[in-house]
């Protein structure tokens, strides 16, 4: 009789546990994570050794973005050896979200040992090293991830992107081309190929990839912009104009778009339109290219023999950016503006002084102009 009673009681408890588990599963399915946390916490208050409730609590807290709570119970479960792989996966993501990259790396390493044929966790370690400011180590890890699993497009593009950033574009090009042989329809690879071809100044090849992407749907503003610039560099100005105008739609940072449009209109001899776009580029300017826009506008003034206006723009550029090039061009325009060449000589000399520790491109030209102008002044004084 006692045995029958004990068996009945055990079956009743098991049935209640199964019903409770089913209830928690249902709540998880509908995203009621707080309810799961509450129920599982109540169960643990009654029985702190209830591993099943701890598992549900850890899972619900993780899915509900309650990361501190999720971390606490995931660490407990890992210590007990319960669902170790799952807990480590969650802990890696939690430490990533907290930007605790050393611990994220620690768990990624553990998972890589468990999944040696997958490059994913090595790639995650690379991401964490890069985010921590260790690009050299990150590049090594991206290489490792790629060699572990070269068929994973994410490994290919992550490695190619960092190589592109490091100006190792020939190697990046080789890696992406190899993947494109296996997956020629992959638009992510095609987009990465565009980035690399543009960096290599292989504009016809960049255009070819952009055409393929365009054949599959609408281009992004970035792709329109690069198509426009590639067509500009291959002297196909009508297409350059079309793509650059399209690139302005939904573009959040249009500075370079305006700049490229200004260049196209300059080539088309639409001077006023070009000036307008250079001014727009200055207004939108957040890059180091802004001084170049001032130089272009000064060039327009100089061609109209408005040397004073040209020099004002260069003076503004120099005051904002301290760029020696502005001094050189001020010297050039001062030659035309003033009959006394001493002003031009002074600008050229300031340019040379500032270029002592810099790699300036016009050093020899500046020295030559100073020599010629001094000879001119000497000859002029002798003729009096």
Phi, psi and omega in degrees: 000316179296321180296320179295319180296314181297320179295318179297319180296318180297318179295322179296316179297317180298318180296318179295321179295317179296319178296319178297320179296317179297322179295317179293321177299318180297318179295322177296320182298325182267004176080020179274065188292322180297323178294319178297317180300317181296312181295315181294323178295320177298318179297320181289331176295325179283324183214099184293347179266009181286091184295322182298316179295322178297321178296315179296320181296315179297318182293313182295320179295321179294312181294329180272007177065027173266075196292324180296316178294317180299318181297316182303311185281329176295320177296320177298313182295322177297318180298324179278354181076026181263121180047050189304314183298314181298318181296321180292324176298315180293320180295321177301315181291324179296312180294329174296313180297327179277358184059029173268076191293325177302317179287327175298318177298317180304314181285328175296322177297315179300319182288326178296322177296327180281330180237068187294339182272358180254138178271355188302311186287329173293321177296321178296321177298321177298316179301317182292321177295320180295317179294335180272358179089029178238072186294329181293312178296322179300316181297319178299317181291322176298321175299316180299314180301318180296318181288330176293316186218075183292345180278347179281114183300327179296323176295320181296308186290325179296315179294314182298322181295317180289323175299319178298317179297328180272007180064030174257059192285333178294318177293317177301318180299316180298317181294315181292320179299320179297318179291325179293333176297324180276327183226071184293342181271354187287115185286333176294316177296319179298318180295320176295323178298321177301313181302315184289317180297323177296319179295326179277358183061028176268070191295318178300322179290322176299317179299320180300316179294320180296320178300319179298313180299317181297327178294342180263351181162201183275139177285156172280162176306321179298318180290320175301316181299314181291326175298315180299316181292321179297318177293323176299316182288342175258014174062034174252078195289328180295318178289324177302315180297315181301308185291323180290324176294320177295328184294341182285341180291124177064019177275123183276334181231083191275010186307305183292328176301314178297319181299313181295322176297322177298319179296317180297313181293330173297316179295326179279000180063028172268074192301313184294321178295318179300315178302317180301316181289325175298319178294322176296321178297322177296316180297322181272358192295127173228359184255179177280002181278349190302322179302326179297324181294320176299319180297318179297314180297321176297323178297320176300315179299317182295322179294335176267011180061029174263069189292328177297314178296319180300315182291329176297317180294320179292324177296320177295316178301315181294321181293329180276320191241349181060034184274124181300332181303324179298323178294320180298313182291328174297322175299317181296317182285331177295330177301319181279332186279322187245138176287327174278117188277002182298324180298316179296317179301319180298318178296315179298320180292320176299320177301311180297321179298318182285340183268006182303319182252014182239158175268083180267149187269345188249022185299311181296321179297318180296316178299318180295319180294320178299315180300313182295316182292323177294320176297320179298314180296321179297313180296323180294319180291329180289332183281350181284000000 
